[in-house]
Amino acid sequence: MISKAGTGKKALAGVGLLGAGAIVLAGCAGGGTPSGESAAPAAESGELTVWVVGTDTPDTAREYLVDTFESENEGWTLKLEEKTWADVSETYVAALQSNDTPDVVEVGNTQAIGFIDQGLFSDLSDIRGDLGDLNPGLEEAGTYDDTFYAAPYYAGGRVVFYSPEIVDPATLPKTLEEYVAQGVEYRTDAMSGIYAPGRDWYNMLPYVWAYGGEIAVQDGESWDAQFSSPESLQGLELLQKVYTEATNAPADGLETDAHVPFCAGETAFLSAPAWMQWSILAEPDAENPGCPDTYGKDLGAFPLPGLSEGETAPIFAGGSNIGVAALSPNQEMAKEVVKIMLSKGYQDLMAEGGLTPALLESAESLPDTPVAQAQAEALANSKGVPTSPDWAEVESSLIIQDSLVRIAQGEDVKAVAEKLDAEIESILNG
């Protein structure tokens, strides 16, 4: 009963990059109607449809889901369909508003709030207690008005890559300030101590969050942007030191293809999504070659350290969430599917496939590799973007990226942050 329609990106390549204009939803309807409220009597048999995105969900997990659901629910069958990230942007809304809606769908974590605001997902609060300890950043991404609508599925986050050809593993930094200081020391005309292009705003967030700053906080019905707070400014000023003293990356550059300078031996520390390992380890004769025999050999990774030794800096939690379609006629059965997808048996299979599981206890099933372990440790201290349905407009406007370029070019951090706060509040508060 497993079918695949469309193709996905390998190893989280599309995850965490979906907020910038990825989904546009009209109206503001709030969450979906809880099951049981004016609902038809539950059917005793039937077929459920689950949509997953891309190839990240391992075949072992897909088979486990179908077999477990059908063995536990006599008379019911499960059809699993694979969609693409383009489908999430272009076809999900129409499907979820139709009489032929899928029952359970995977969405990117920065997309979840838009579906919830449009009223397309059901309230899952009644099963939250059955789901165990979940990734906090992804749980926040699926929570709206203190109500749990979209369960975490799997997570992706940034780790710091290094090559032992350049960096001595015995001298790895233990705090964020030490990390920056070492980056400054490693930098030469030919090498970035820390590869930090100016438009890479996901790598900016840990600096702000580590000092207790925020992107924006909700005050009643309004949003108060926080980049100019004293706490955020401390982080941004440290980041400006990275831009001006630790990197050779372009001030107006993007984070794409960051493995290229790494594989050229031109980078000491590279903070990048964990899936970047596949670019670094790609064979030399691949279409986009890596460096498995040189700087990728014995590839090292560690979570970005926090302000104090033994702590990690909070990172942005990329990943996916699972929602139950508000129009699904099979609400209770759909929630049983969600329970299985968050069960230890299923999440262990996700972890064995190299994905950081949403269920925290399943992290013990991750491969014993530096990258997998570093990502799990980093994501245990993760956060998300503001849970506003207008946040996608903030991302697509590029005002954060443009502000970081100005900071990278040496402009006054406080002045840039104050202007950015005003622009964010203008969007979030209408």
N, C-alpha and C positions, 0 to 999 in steps of 0.2 A: 504493500500500500504506500510505499515511499516513492514520490515522484520528484524530479528536479526540473524546474523551468527557469532558465536564465543562468547567468554566471555571476560569481562574486569575486571579491578581491582576497588574495591570500593573506592569512595571518593578521587580521585586524587592520588591513590597509585602509579600509573605509571608515573605521570606527573613530569617533571623536572628531571627525572632520565634517560633520553633517549639519552643524548649526547654521552655517553661513548661507542663508537663503535656501536651505535644503527643503523647507516645507512652508507653504503659505496657506493659512487657513482663514477663511472669512468668518466673522461673527464671534460671539463669545457666549457659549452656552453652558459652560461649567462642565462638571463630570457627568457621566452617564447615569441613567436611572438604575438604582440597585435592583438586583434580581429579586423577584418575588413581589415587586410593586406593580400591580396591574399586569402581571405576567400570566401567560397561558400555563395550564398544567404541564409539568415536566413530562417529556416523552420517556418511554421505557426502553427505547432502542433508537438507533440512527447512526449517522456518520458525522464526525467532527473534522474540520479542516484547520490545520495549523500552518502558518506561513513563517518560515525562517528566511533570513537574508544571507545571501552569499554562501560560500563554502566553509565558513569557519566552524559550524556545528559538525563535529565528526560523525561519520557513518555509524560508529558504534553507539553514539548517543541517540541518533535518529532511530536506530533499530530498537534500542532499549525503551524509548518512549512509546513506540507503537506496540511492542510486545507487552509492556507492563500495563498500559492503559487497557488494551483489549482483553488481557487475562484477568484484570481486576473489575471489568465492567462488561458483563455478559450481555450480548445483543448490540454492543456498540463497536464501531470500527473507527479508525483514525487515518486520515489522509494527510501526509506531510508534503508540503510544496515549497520549493526553493525559489525565492525572488531575488531581485537585484536591488542595490541601493537606489537606482533610478526609479524602480517600481515604488519604493517607499515615498519618494518625492512626488511621483506623477499619478499613481493609480490607487494608492491606499485609501485616500479620502473617499473617492467615488465608490470603491468596493465596500468600505465600512458603513456607507450611507445607504447601501442597496439591500434588497431583500435576499440577496445571495452572498451575504457577508461571510468571510472566514470567521472562525470562532475565536481563534487565538493568533496573535501576530507579534512578531519581533520588530522593534523599531530602534533607531539610534537613541542614545540617552539624551542628546540635546533636542531630539524631535518629540520626545514623549509629551512634554508639556503642551505642545500645540494640539495634539490629538485629544488630550484630556480637556483642554479649554473648549474645544469644539463639541464636547459631549460624546465622543466616539468610543470611550473606554468605560467599562463598568467599575464600580467601587469594589476593591478587593480587601477592604478592611476586615471582613469577616473571616478571611483565611490567613491574615498576616501572622497570627499566633502559631500557625502550622508550618511556617517556612524557615524557622531557625534564625541564626545570626547572619545577616546579609551585608554585602558591601555597602558602607554608609553613603558614599557618594552617589552610587546608582539608586539607592533607596530614596535619597533626597530628590533625584531627578524624576522619580515616578510618583512623588507626593505633591499634592496641590491643595491649598486651603486645609492643611493638616489631615488630608484624606489620602489613603494609599490606593493608587489606581494602576500603577504599572510596576510589576515586580522586576528586580534586577535579574539579569540573565548571565552575562559574563562581562569582565572588565578588561580594559587595556590602559596602560599607563606608561609614562616616561621613566626611563632609567638612564644612568650615566654609563656610557660605554667607554672603554679604554683598551689600549693594546699594551701588553707587558713589554712590547718592543720599545715603548716610549715611556710608560708610567710604571714605576716600581709598585707592585701590589702591596708591599709592606708599608708604603707611605701614603696610602689613600686618605683623603681628608675626612675628619670626623665631625666637622661642623660646617654650616653653610659659609660662614666667613672664611674658614680655612680653605674651603673649596675655591672660593673666589681668589684668595691670596695665592694658592697654588696655580690657578689659572693664569694669574698675572706673571708668576715666575716662569711658567712654561712658555709663555708667548715669546716668539721671535719674529723677525720679518717673514720667515717662511712657515711659521706654525702658529695656529690659534691655540692658546691654552684652554679656552672654552669656545667651542664653535657656537656663536650666538647671532644669527642674522636678525635685523631689527624688527621684521614683521612676524616673528615667531612668538605670538602672544600667549600660547599655551605654556611656553617655558618661562614667561614672565610671572604667571600666577603664583608659583611657589614662593617667590621672593616676597610678594605682598602678603600672602597668607602666613608665612613663617613668622612674621613680626606682628601678627594679629590683625592685619588689615583685611578688607573685604572689597569685592567688586561693587556691590550695592546691597543695601538692606531695606526691607519693607517697613514702613512706618505708617500703620493704618492702611489707607488706600493708596498711599504714595510710596515711591521708591526714592531712597536717599543714596546717591552714588558716593563711593568711599575712597576713590583713588587719591584724593587730596588729604585724607586723614593723616595724623602724625604717624600712625603705625604703617599705613601703606607707603607713605613717603620714605620711611626708612628702607623698606624693601626696594622701592624704585631707585633710590640713590645708590644702593649696593649694585643693582642691576646696571645702572649707568656706568659704574666702575668696570663691570664686565665688558660693556660695549666699548669703552674708551681705552681700556688697559689690558684686556685679556683676550680679545678676539680680532681676527682679520676678516671676519665675515662681513659682507656688505651691510651698511646701515639700513638700506632699504631692501634687503634680501629676504627671501622666503626660506622655510626650513626644508623644502623639497630637495632631494638628491644630496642630503647632508652626508651620505656615505661616501661620496666622491672625494672630498678633501680628507676624510678619515682614511680611506684606502690609499690615498697618495702620501700618507704619513705626515699630513699637515694639520692634524688635530690631536691634542692630548686628551681632552674630555669632550664627549659628545652626548648631550642630553637629548634623547630622542625616544619616540615610541618603541616599545620592546620589539615590535615587528621589524624594525630596522635591521635586526640581526640577519634577516633573510637577504636583504640587499647587500650587507657586508659579506655574507658567506656565499653569495652567488658565485658560481664557477667563472673562471676568467674568460671562458669562451661564450658565456651567456650574452643575450642581447644587451642587458645592462650588467656588465661584469662587476663582481665584488673582488675581495682579496682574501680568500680562505687560506692561502698558503703564506701570506705575509702578515699584514696588520690584523687580519681576521683570525689568524691562528691563535689558539688559546684565548679567544676573545673574553675580556672581563667586563663585568657590569656591577653596579651598586646603586642603591636608592639614593637620591639626592639627600644629603644630610640636613638636619634642622639646626636650630640655633644652639642647642646643647648637645654634647656628646651622648650618643645612644638614642637620639631622636631622628626621625626622618622629617623632611619638609613636607607639608601637605601638597599633593599634586592634583592636577585635574584628572578626574576619573572619566576616561572615555569608555565606551562600551555599549551594551544593548540592554533594553528592557522588554518585558513581555506584558501585553495587555489583552484583556478579554473584550471582544467587540460588544458594545452596548446593545446592538441589535441582534446579537446571537440569540436564537431561540433555545439554546442549550446552556444556559448560564451555569448551572451546577456542574454539569459534565465538563465544561470548559475550565472551570476552576480546579477540577480534579487533574486536568492536564497540566495546569500551572504548578500544582503541588508536586507532580512527578518531575517536572523540569527543574524544580528547586530542591528535589530530594538529594540525599547524599549519593545514592547510587548513580543518578544521572550526572550530578555535578562532578563526581569523581571522574567520570568519563570525559567531561569537558576539560578537566585539569590534565588528565593523561594525554589529551590532544594538544596540550601546550597553551590552553586558554586559562587566564586567571579566573577561577570560578566565582560566581556571585555568593555562594555559600562559603563562609569563611573557613569552616572546618575542612572543606575539601581541598584547601591549599596544600595539605599534606600529600596529596596525590599528584602534585605538579612534578614534572621531570626534574631530576637533581642536576640542573644546569645553572650557571651563574645568572643568566638572563631571566629565566623563569622564577627563580627564587628572589632575585632583586625586585622584579615587577610585583610579585605577591606582597613583599614587605612594603614596597612603596604605596601600593594601593590600599593597604590597611589604614593609611592615613591620607584619605583622598576627599576631595570636595567637588562640587559642581557649579555651574553658572546659575545666576538668579532664576528662580522658577516663575518667570513672567512670560505670558504668551507673546509679548513683544520683544523678547530677547533675540529672536532670530533676526529682527530688523537691526538691532545693535550690531550683531556680527556682520551682516551683509553690508552695512554702511561703511565698514572698514575704519571707523573712527579710532578704535583701539590700536589697530596696526599703525595707522598714520601717526598717532601720538607717540608710540614707541620709536618710530623712525626719528621723530624730533628729539626724543631723549637720547637716542643713539648718536645723533649729530651734535650733542652737547648743549641743547637748550636747557633753560631753567626747569628743573623737574617739577617744582611746585606749580609754576605757571601752566605747564603742560597738563598736569593732573587736574587742576581746577577747571580748565577749559574742557577737558574730557568728561569730568563729572557733570558739567552743565549740559553737554551734548547727550550723555546717557540718560539723564533725568528728563530731557526734552522728549526722548523717544519712549521711555518706559511710562512716563506720566501723561503722555498725549499732548 
